[in-house]
Amino acid sequence: MANKINNRNKILEYVIEYGLFFAKIVTFAIAIIAVVAAVIALVSKQKNKKGELQLIDLSEHLKETKKTIEEKLLTHHQLKARHKEEKKNQKETDKAAKKAAKSGLDEKGLAQLYVIDFKGSIDAKEVTSLREEITAILGVATEQDEVFVRLESGGGMVHGYGLAASQLQRLRDHKIPLTISVDKVAASGGYMMACVANKIIAAPFAILGSIGVIAQIPNFNKVLKKHDIEFEQLTAGEYKRTLTMFGENDQAGRDKFKQELEETHDLFKQFVSQQRSQIDIDKVATGEHWYGLQAIERNLVDQISTSDDYLLTQLDSRHIIQIKYTQRKKFADKLGHAAVIALENSLLKIFQTQSNKLFK
């Protein structure tokens, strides 16, 4: 009888242990399913989300940096007196905030200064982010506000930079003051963008101008002939293809191609003249580029200054906020990003060394 009871107890213990083990397995499986479901939901959400708009309070950043340095230089008593003064000023600011809100200004009683960064590549693919940033600004900006673009580009494809300039023109059309700052380079298509601004400022040795058009096409026809390789190209339309990389080019094709370049150059000159009537276009549309100190003499820019100095001068009169639209990148894009940057940097170095005026 005792043996039967012991056996029953062992069986019961086994069943209980198995039940607990099974419960753990089920719990673990549910946890894994929940994690997988969360990951799938996140990935699905990211697929539908093409990009993200970021707002960075540059006023707060600049003031905090200034305040941190100044407080390190103050004595204990000076610091105590400053904190007392800040509390007093804060009360006055809070009272003024209600009145400022009614006039359409921000809570600090200041008009907005929206900052955009545009660092252009050869194909001006950054225009995708630029259009999002400008659209966002146009939704809230008033004529009392200002847009400040920190521009850096050596130029590139005509249609890409034409669209980028048109995006900036949207601000002018809505009567939003536009200032463009060039710290390094705004040449060719880059200057096409810059000339849209109400005001252009440039660093002393920033590169500007290069109002011209260039096209280069390698031709491998002789190499193909040497290896008895025939190349055939069929077109419909007399000027569907003027020059080719593999066929034998003739003078008529070269003349037509040159005519197309001249027409593009004329459109470029007309655009710059319309935007900056103070320019003597025949003197500056030679394809040459100039440094900031030379550019201001030719009315290509309005003021010599860095973007940093300009922002500091606006700190007390405007609320400075940076608008940045970040596109979601695919894994393949991330892998190729480093290679693209390296190529663009190499091309920019080639452009710079052509002037033969580098510091050594």
C-alpha positions in Angstrom: 0.0 0.0 0.0 2.8 2.4 0.9 4.6 1.6 -2.4 1.4 2.5 -4.4 1.2 5.8 -2.5 4.9 6.6 -3.2 4.4 5.7 -6.9 1.4 8.0 -7.1 3.3 10.8 -5.5 6.2 10.4 -7.9 3.8 10.4 -10.9 2.1 13.5 -9.5 5.5 15.2 -9.0 6.5 14.3 -12.6 3.3 15.7 -14.0 3.7 18.9 -12.0 7.4 19.3 -13.1 6.4 18.6 -16.7 3.6 21.1 -16.5 5.9 23.8 -15.2 8.5 22.9 -17.9 5.7 23.1 -20.6 4.5 26.4 -19.2 8.1 27.8 -19.4 8.3 26.7 -23.0 5.0 28.3 -23.9 5.9 31.5 -22.2 9.3 31.6 -24.0 7.6 30.9 -27.3 5.1 33.7 -26.7 7.9 36.1 -25.8 9.8 35.3 -29.1 6.6 35.7 -31.1 6.0 39.1 -29.5 9.5 40.3 -30.2 9.3 39.1 -33.8 6.0 40.8 -34.3 7.4 44.0 -32.8 10.4 43.9 -35.2 8.1 43.2 -38.2 5.9 46.1 -37.2 8.9 48.4 -36.8 10.3 47.4 -40.2 7.0 47.9 -41.9 6.6 51.3 -40.3 10.1 52.3 -41.5 9.3 51.1 -45.0 6.3 53.5 -45.2 8.4 56.3 -43.7 10.6 57.9 -46.3 12.3 60.4 -44.1 12.2 62.5 -40.9 12.1 66.2 -40.3 14.3 67.4 -37.5 14.3 70.8 -35.7 17.4 71.9 -33.9 17.3 75.0 -31.7 20.5 76.7 -32.6 19.7 79.8 -30.5 19.6 77.6 -27.4 22.8 75.9 -28.3 24.7 79.1 -29.0 23.5 80.8 -25.8 24.2 77.7 -23.7 27.8 77.6 -25.1 28.3 81.3 -24.4 26.8 81.0 -20.9 29.0 78.0 -20.0 32.2 79.7 -21.0 31.3 83.0 -19.3 30.3 81.3 -16.0 33.7 79.6 -15.9 35.3 83.0 -16.0 33.2 84.6 -13.3 33.9 84.7 -9.6 31.5 83.2 -7.0 30.0 86.6 -6.2 29.7 87.6 -9.9 28.0 84.3 -10.7 25.5 84.7 -7.8 24.6 88.2 -9.0 24.1 86.9 -12.5 21.7 84.2 -11.4 19.7 86.8 -9.5 19.6 89.0 -12.6 18.5 86.1 -14.8 15.6 85.3 -12.5 14.4 88.9 -12.7 14.7 88.9 -16.5 12.9 85.6 -16.8 9.8 87.1 -15.1 9.8 90.0 -17.5 10.2 87.6 -20.4 7.2 85.5 -19.3 5.0 88.6 -19.1 6.1 89.7 -22.6 5.5 86.3 -24.1 1.7 86.6 -23.9 1.8 89.9 -25.8 4.3 88.6 -28.4 2.1 85.6 -29.2 -0.7 87.9 -30.3 1.5 89.6 -32.9 2.5 86.3 -34.6 6.0 86.2 -33.2 7.4 83.3 -31.2 7.2 83.1 -27.4 10.5 84.8 -27.0 9.2 87.8 -29.0 11.6 87.2 -31.8 11.0 86.5 -35.5 12.3 83.2 -36.8 15.6 82.5 -38.7 15.4 79.1 -40.4 18.7 77.5 -41.2 19.1 75.0 -44.0 22.3 73.2 -45.0 22.8 72.2 -48.7 26.0 70.3 -49.6 25.4 69.5 -53.2 26.7 66.5 -55.2 27.2 66.3 -58.9 23.7 65.1 -59.6 22.2 67.4 -56.9 20.3 64.5 -55.3 20.1 66.6 -52.1 17.3 68.5 -53.7 14.9 65.8 -52.5 15.6 66.9 -48.9 15.7 70.6 -49.8 12.2 70.5 -51.2 10.9 68.9 -48.0 12.7 71.5 -45.8 11.4 74.4 -47.9 7.9 73.0 -47.9 7.9 72.7 -44.2 9.2 76.3 -43.7 6.6 77.7 -46.1 3.9 76.2 -44.0 4.8 78.3 -41.0 7.0 81.2 -42.0 5.9 84.8 -42.3 7.5 87.8 -44.2 9.0 88.9 -40.9 11.1 85.6 -40.8 14.2 84.8 -42.8 15.7 81.7 -44.3 19.4 81.2 -44.1 21.0 78.6 -46.4 24.6 77.4 -45.8 25.5 76.4 -49.3 28.4 74.3 -50.5 28.6 73.0 -54.1 31.0 72.9 -57.0 28.1 72.4 -59.4 27.0 69.5 -61.5 24.1 68.5 -63.8 22.1 71.3 -65.3 18.6 69.9 -64.6 19.5 68.9 -61.0 20.8 72.4 -60.1 18.0 74.0 -62.1 15.5 72.3 -59.9 17.4 73.2 -56.7 17.4 76.9 -57.7 13.7 76.6 -58.4 13.1 75.3 -54.9 14.8 78.3 -53.4 12.8 80.5 -55.7 9.7 79.3 -53.9 10.8 81.3 -50.9 11.2 84.4 -52.9 7.8 83.9 -54.5 6.3 83.8 -51.0 8.2 87.0 -50.1 10.3 85.2 -47.4 13.7 86.9 -47.2 16.5 84.5 -48.3 20.1 84.8 -47.3 22.7 82.4 -48.7 26.1 81.9 -47.1 29.1 80.4 -48.9 32.0 79.3 -46.7 33.8 77.1 -49.2 32.5 76.9 -52.7 29.4 77.9 -54.8 30.5 77.5 -58.4 28.6 76.8 -61.6 25.3 75.2 -60.5 26.1 76.1 -57.0 26.2 79.8 -57.9 23.0 79.3 -59.9 21.4 78.5 -56.5 23.2 81.3 -54.7 22.1 84.1 -57.0 18.4 83.4 -56.1 19.0 84.9 -52.7 18.1 88.4 -51.5 21.6 88.6 -50.1 24.8 86.5 -50.6 27.5 86.4 -48.0 30.8 84.6 -48.6 34.0 83.9 -46.7 37.1 85.8 -47.9 38.5 82.8 -49.8 35.3 81.0 -50.7 35.2 80.1 -54.5 32.3 81.6 -56.5 31.3 82.1 -60.1 32.3 79.6 -62.8 29.3 80.7 -64.8 29.8 78.4 -67.8 28.9 75.0 -69.2 31.2 72.1 -69.8 30.7 68.6 -71.3 33.3 65.9 -71.9 32.9 62.7 -73.8 35.6 60.0 -74.4 35.6 58.3 -77.7 36.8 54.7 -78.2 36.2 54.4 -82.0 39.9 54.0 -82.9 40.3 51.3 -80.2 37.3 49.4 -81.6 38.6 49.7 -85.2 42.1 48.5 -84.1 40.5 45.3 -82.7 38.1 44.9 -85.7 35.0 45.6 -83.6 32.1 47.2 -85.4 29.7 49.6 -83.6 26.3 50.3 -85.0 23.9 53.0 -83.7 20.5 53.7 -85.2 18.5 56.9 -84.6 15.3 58.6 -85.7 15.8 62.3 -85.9 18.6 64.3 -87.3 20.0 65.4 -84.0 18.9 62.5 -81.7 22.6 61.8 -81.1 25.2 64.4 -82.0 28.3 62.8 -80.4 28.9 59.2 -79.5 31.4 57.4 -77.4 31.9 54.4 -79.7 31.0 55.6 -83.2 33.0 57.9 -85.5 32.1 61.6 -84.7 31.9 64.1 -87.5 32.3 67.9 -87.5 28.6 68.5 -88.0 27.9 66.6 -84.8 30.5 68.5 -82.9 29.1 71.8 -84.2 25.6 70.9 -83.1 26.8 69.8 -79.7 28.7 73.0 -79.2 25.5 74.9 -80.2 23.6 73.1 -77.5 26.3 74.1 -74.9 26.1 77.7 -76.0 22.3 77.7 -75.7 22.5 76.3 -72.2 25.1 78.9 -71.3 22.8 81.7 -72.6 20.0 80.4 -70.4 22.4 80.4 -67.4 23.5 84.0 -68.1 19.9 85.1 -68.4 19.0 83.5 -65.1 21.9 85.1 -63.3 21.1 88.5 -64.8 17.5 88.3 -63.8 18.4 87.5 -60.2 21.3 90.0 -59.8 20.8 92.9 -62.2 23.8 94.7 -60.6 26.2 92.2 -62.3 27.9 92.9 -65.6 27.1 89.5 -66.9 29.5 89.6 -69.9 32.4 90.1 -67.6 31.6 87.4 -65.1 30.1 84.7 -67.4 33.4 83.6 -68.8 33.6 80.3 -66.9 36.1 81.8 -64.5 35.8 81.6 -60.7 36.8 84.1 -58.0 37.5 84.1 -54.3 35.1 86.0 -52.0 37.3 89.1 -51.8 37.4 89.3 -55.6 33.7 88.3 -56.0 32.4 91.2 -54.0 34.2 93.6 -56.4 32.3 92.0 -59.3 28.9 92.1 -57.4 28.7 88.4 -57.2 28.3 88.6 -53.4 27.0 91.3 -51.1 29.0 90.8 -47.9 32.2 89.2 -46.7 31.5 87.1 -43.7 31.4 83.5 -42.5 28.1 81.8 -41.7 29.1 81.5 -38.1 29.6 85.2 -37.7 26.3 86.0 -39.4 24.4 83.7 -37.1 26.0 85.4 -34.0 24.9 88.8 -35.3 21.3 87.5 -35.5 21.3 85.8 -32.1 19.7 88.6 -30.1 17.2 89.7 -32.8 15.9 86.3 -34.1 15.1 82.8 -32.9 17.5 80.6 -34.8 16.2 77.1 -35.7 17.8 74.6 -38.0 15.5 72.5 -40.3 16.9 69.2 -41.5 15.1 66.5 -43.5 16.9 63.1 -43.2 16.0 60.5 -45.8 15.8 56.9 -44.7 18.7 55.0 -46.4 18.6 51.5 -47.7 21.3 49.0 -46.6 22.8 49.1 -50.1 22.9 52.9 -50.1 24.8 52.9 -46.8 27.4 50.5 -48.2 27.9 52.8 -51.3 27.8 56.1 -49.4 31.5 56.1 -48.4 32.5 55.4 -52.0 30.4 58.2 -53.4 31.8 60.7 -50.9 35.3 59.7 -51.8 34.6 60.2 -55.5 33.0 63.6 -55.0 35.9 64.7 -52.8 38.3 63.6 -55.5 36.4 65.6 -58.2 36.3 68.6 -56.0 40.1 68.5 -55.4 40.6 68.2 -59.2 38.4 71.3 -59.7 40.4 73.2 -57.1 43.8 72.3 -58.3 42.9 73.5 -61.8 43.2 77.1 -60.6 46.9 76.5 -59.7 46.5 78.9 -56.8 46.5 76.7 -53.8 48.4 77.6 -50.7 51.5 75.5 -50.3 
